[in-house]
Amino acid sequence: MPAFIWIFIILNMNRLKLLVENKQQALLKKGLKGIEKESLRLSNQGFIAQTPHPSKLGAALTHEHITTDYSEALLEFITPPYADINETLSFMTNIHQFVYDNLVDEHLLAASMPCGINGDESIPLAEYGDSNIGKMKHIYRKGLWHRYGRTMQAIAGIHFNYSVPEALWPVLHQLEDSQQSLEDFKSSGYFHLIRNFQRQGWLILYLFGASPAICKNFFKSRPELMDQFDEFDNGTLYHPYATSLRMSDIGYKSNNQANLKIDYNSLTGYVDSLSHAINTPYPEYEEIGVKVNDEYHQLNSNILQIENEFYSTVRPKQIIKPCEKPTLALKRRGVRYVEIRSLDLDLFNPIGIDAQRARFIEALLLSCLLHDSPGIDAADFKTHNTNQLSVAHQGRKPNLELIKDGETIRLQDWANEILDNMQVICDILDENEAGDYYNQALVAQRKLIDDPELTPSARILSGMQASKKPFAYFAENISKEHAQSFNAQKLNSNDSKTFQQLAQSSHIKQHEIEANDSLPFDDFLGKYFSQS
């Protein structure tokens, strides 16, 4: 019997015990990995681009792989899901190369926190054409502006999409003698994973957080928030031990959503609680108004306009059909994959993420799936949020303590526990493979736990200190180095032709959508929200 079997017997991994006893552990391999990456377009002078989304890249409304997020200047790149992470990253690299082949006097900011902005009005809202769905997407962004300000929405990140290997589910279903349908069993399994990730997700911020500093211009439209930070230099604010200010309460986490009670104990509970937030009026947003002087300011005045406004670190996802609500897609077809939303862009990597980081996250997610996962109540949710904020603001502080099972624990001690629990997963993923890539990923992260100065957040602050440059200049210089690398080469002709055809097809598809619209927008919106 392999030595690693004795490990998990002690570690509350009954699922893994069942798999190994039945020689089915290899089914943990080949889960699908996809990546979504946001990047702010900057002029070569270092300011946020005021130009429209480049037509040569395609139509942002309908392109499968190149679109925009909040702003016309905030590009979003989406890979297909692949079992081999190298294929995923290769596709992401090709997207970057195609974009650089078609940008004129512009480049991509490699950092998560925006630079080159000058208050809310400098950030152009994304445009999606004249179709009803295009108008809806634009108005949703207007609503975010009125609710949170544009500047916050210009923050960029990486979303890591992971789908548990499909062949694993029926085997687990049988081994656990589940009385649920297979679809319900899968959804329950994904929520099992999600709850454990919420407990342990702070680790992502510590290991991979890369936003310890912020340009002062970020606060031009909200200067009252500057007092909570230390001054690094005349142009930069920071926290000395911060890891990911993007994931703090000034980033994607919203104070307005702090009291939301989203249920992660079941798919039905999740859909019902999220739907409740979308249908519950919020007095502050009612004051904004929905339609003012015949112009929409937001889609509605409820706590959430739509599901996407809920800024969680992890989301259960299902592929949606045209104009289908995400909660309805989940209700109808269950969970298909999870979206991990807490990854900062790796400033030092041209595409923002590498294979070693991705493999570590995959192993962590499988560990979350295989470990016991008790239900979460409101007190647990508050604890998880407190841990995340502590790590975001001061994760590298010596002897920082977090809360685990109602008691305090040193961050390093808990982190090492999590990695110890992952060891057996990495051994299985590396078994009979050409290299021990998952174990290498684990070893690499252990070094960061032992020495916080090796973390990306510490390296950024160290680089700023060594260069005596504000964050904006430091990030811009590295971004231009990446741009020079892409500009020194071209995408091969076959891949370039494929992306050109995708761009042309996306424009045609957008025109078709616009031509086929028949409902007045008010009716379209009413029909969208009345789906059940």
Stockholm file with secondary structure:
# STOCKHOLM 1.0

chainA/1-532         MPAFIWIFIILNMNRLKLLVENKQQALLKKGLKGIEKESLRLSNQGFIAQTPHPSKLGAALTHEHITTDYSEALLEFITPPYADINETLSFMTNIHQFVYDNLVDEHLLAASMPCGINGDESIPLAEYGDSNIGKMKHIYRKGLWHRYGRTMQAIAGIHFNYSVPEALWPVLHQLEDSQQSLEDFKSSGYFHLIRNFQRQGWLILYLFGASPAICKNFFKSRPELMDQFDEFDNGTLYHPYATSLRMSDIGYKSNNQANLKIDYNSLTGYVDSLSHAINTPYPEYEEIGVKVNDEYHQLNSNILQIENEFYSTVRPKQIIKPCEKPTLALKRRGVRYVEIRSLDLDLFNPIGIDAQRARFIEALLLSCLLHDSPGIDAADFKTHNTNQLSVAHQGRKPNLELIKDGETIRLQDWANEILDNMQVICDILDENEAGDYYNQALVAQRKLIDDPELTPSARILSGMQASKKPFAYFAENISKEHAQSFNAQKLNSNDSKTFQQLAQSSHIKQHEIEANDSLPFDDFLGKYFSQS
#=GR chainA/1-532 SS CCTHHHHHHHTTCHHHHHHHHTTCGGGGSCCEEEEEEEEEEEETTSSBCCSCCCGGGCCTTTCSSEEESSBTTEEEEECCCBSSHHHHHHHHHHHHHHHHHHCSSEEECCSSSCCSCCSGGGSCBCCCCSSHHHHHHHHHHHHHHHHHCHHHHTCCCEEEEEECCTTHHHHHHHHTTCCSCHHHHHHHHHHHHHHHHHHHTHHHHHHHCCBCEEEGGGGTTCGGGGGGSEEEETTEEECTTCSBGGGSTTTTCCGGGTTCCCCCSCHHHHHHHHHHHHTSBCHHHHHHCSEETTEESSSCSBSCSSGGGCCCSEEEECCCCTTCCHHHHHHHHCCCEEEEEEECCCTTSTTSCCHHHHHHHHHHHHHHHHSCCCCCCHHHHHHHHHHHHHHHHHTTSTTCEEEETTEEEEHHHHHHHHHHHHHHHHHHHHTTSSSCHHHHHHHHHHHHHHCGGGSHHHHHHHHHHHHTCCHHHHHHHHHHHHHHHHHTSCCCHHHHHHHHHHHHHHHHHHHHHHHHCCSCHHHHHHHHHTCC
#=GC SS_cons         CCTHHHHHHHTTCHHHHHHHHTTCGGGGSCCEEEEEEEEEEEETTSSBCCSCCCGGGCCTTTCSSEEESSBTTEEEEECCCBSSHHHHHHHHHHHHHHHHHHCSSEEECCSSSCCSCCSGGGSCBCCCCSSHHHHHHHHHHHHHHHHHCHHHHTCCCEEEEEECCTTHHHHHHHHTTCCSCHHHHHHHHHHHHHHHHHHHTHHHHHHHCCBCEEEGGGGTTCGGGGGGSEEEETTEEECTTCSBGGGSTTTTCCGGGTTCCCCCSCHHHHHHHHHHHHTSBCHHHHHHCSEETTEESSSCSBSCSSGGGCCCSEEEECCCCTTCCHHHHHHHHCCCEEEEEEECCCTTSTTSCCHHHHHHHHHHHHHHHHSCCCCCCHHHHHHHHHHHHHHHHHTTSTTCEEEETTEEEEHHHHHHHHHHHHHHHHHHHHTTSSSCHHHHHHHHHHHHHHCGGGSHHHHHHHHHHHHTCCHHHHHHHHHHHHHHHHHTSCCCHHHHHHHHHHHHHHHHHHHHHHHHCCSCHHHHHHHHHTCC
//
